[in-house]
Amino acid sequence: MTIQAKICGLSDVTAVEAAVLNGAAFVGFVFYGPSPRNITPDEAALLTAKVPSHVKKVGLFVDPDEKLIRDVLTTVSLDWIQLHGSESPERVREIRDTYSLPVIKAIKIDSAASLDEIARYDGVADMLLFDAKEPKSMKNALPGGNGLAFDWDLLANATISSPWMLAGGLTAENIAEAVRISGAKIVDTSSGVEFEPGRKNPAAIEAFMAAVAAIDA
Ligand SMILES: O=C(O)c1ccccc1N[C@@H]1O[C@H](COP(=O)(O)O)[C@@H](O)[C@H]1O
């Protein structure tokens, strides 16, 4: 089975092209002011214009209000909404129903207890995404996209009904091990394919996609 990949936090045309040409199934765009990867709806419209329809365009939000979602969706044609904040199951359902788009809900993992969250969102979100929980000790931590991995073993025996993707500190170097341990069928990276936060490295995107393609799942 082929492993699918999402390249997230794209903010320039060269990086979008590198993701598409190297076989990404999903490309992600961040609409969250404090992030170094934040882009405006107009910038996203330009970046997404030439993305072929078989590559799904994901808009990433953190506890968004209606105005932000509306501003983005009236300007950018998205296929998925990713919610990476503290959105409740009720809020996930509301956003999904209001905007008629499938929702990816991020669940932050730092221990076995974090897996209790799965039951709250399974069957509510269309897809779950597992990312490392930002450590309290981390200065200027974002609510995701910190390039941190978590203990993938935690997912190996988890009961998850919804489709899900693995995120958090994934790179060309660790992706095979991450997939082998976690059992992920879809993987997501942002920091791991950057020169620095907010500046994607096309060669690293190519290397990540090649490493994903080489996985014998
Ligand atoms: O990328 C960001 O700036 C970001 C900000 C707020 C919430 C989530 C964010 N990124 C997402 O986090 C995961 C893991 O990213 P990484 O590979 O560890 O950098 C991924 O879905 C990012 O798109």
The ligand as an SDF file (V2000), in Angstrom:
LIG
                    3D

 23 24  0  0  0  0  0  0  0  0999 V2000
    3.0400   25.0590   11.1630 O   0  0  0  0  0  0  0  0  0  0  0  0
    2.6240   25.8590   11.9990 C   0  0  0  0  0  0  0  0  0  0  0  0
    3.1310   26.9740   12.1230 O   0  0  0  0  0  0  0  0  0  0  0  0
    1.4890   25.4750   12.8790 C   0  0  0  0  0  0  0  0  0  0  0  0
    0.9400   26.4300   13.7060 C   0  0  0  0  0  0  0  0  0  0  0  0
   -0.1140   26.0990   14.5390 C   0  0  0  0  0  0  0  0  0  0  0  0
   -0.6260   24.8200   14.5580 C   0  0  0  0  0  0  0  0  0  0  0  0
   -0.0740   23.8360   13.7510 C   0  0  0  0  0  0  0  0  0  0  0  0
    0.9730   24.1460   12.9040 C   0  0  0  0  0  0  0  0  0  0  0  0
    1.5740   23.1990   12.1020 N   0  0  0  0  0  0  0  0  0  0  0  0
    1.2000   21.8330   11.9370 C   0  0  0  0  0  0  0  0  0  0  0  0
    1.6900   20.9860   12.9470 O   0  0  0  0  0  0  0  0  0  0  0  0
    1.9190   19.6840   12.4190 C   0  0  0  0  0  0  0  0  0  0  0  0
    3.3120   19.2090   12.7640 C   0  0  0  0  0  0  0  0  0  0  0  0
    4.2730   20.0340   12.1780 O   0  0  0  0  0  0  0  0  0  0  0  0
    5.8640   19.7640   12.2170 P   0  0  0  0  0  0  0  0  0  0  0  0
    6.1880   18.8570   11.0730 O   0  0  0  0  0  0  0  0  0  0  0  0
    6.2120   19.1900   13.5350 O   0  0  0  0  0  0  0  0  0  0  0  0
    6.4560   21.1090   12.0020 O   0  0  0  0  0  0  0  0  0  0  0  0
    1.6740   19.8080   10.9150 C   0  0  0  0  0  0  0  0  0  0  0  0
    0.3390   19.4210   10.6130 O   0  0  0  0  0  0  0  0  0  0  0  0
    1.8380   21.2650   10.6920 C   0  0  0  0  0  0  0  0  0  0  0  0
    1.2220   21.7140    9.5570 O   0  0  0  0  0  0  0  0  0  0  0  0
  1  2  2  0
  2  3  1  0
  2  4  1  0
  4  5  1  0
  4  9  2  0
  5  6  2  0
  6  7  1  0
  7  8  2  0
  8  9  1  0
  9 10  1  0
 10 11  1  0
 11 12  1  0
 11 22  1  0
 12 13  1  0
 13 14  1  0
 13 20  1  0
 14 15  1  0
 15 16  1  0
 16 17  2  0
 16 18  1  0
 16 19  1  0
 20 21  1  0
 20 22  1  0
 22 23  1  0
M  END
$$$$
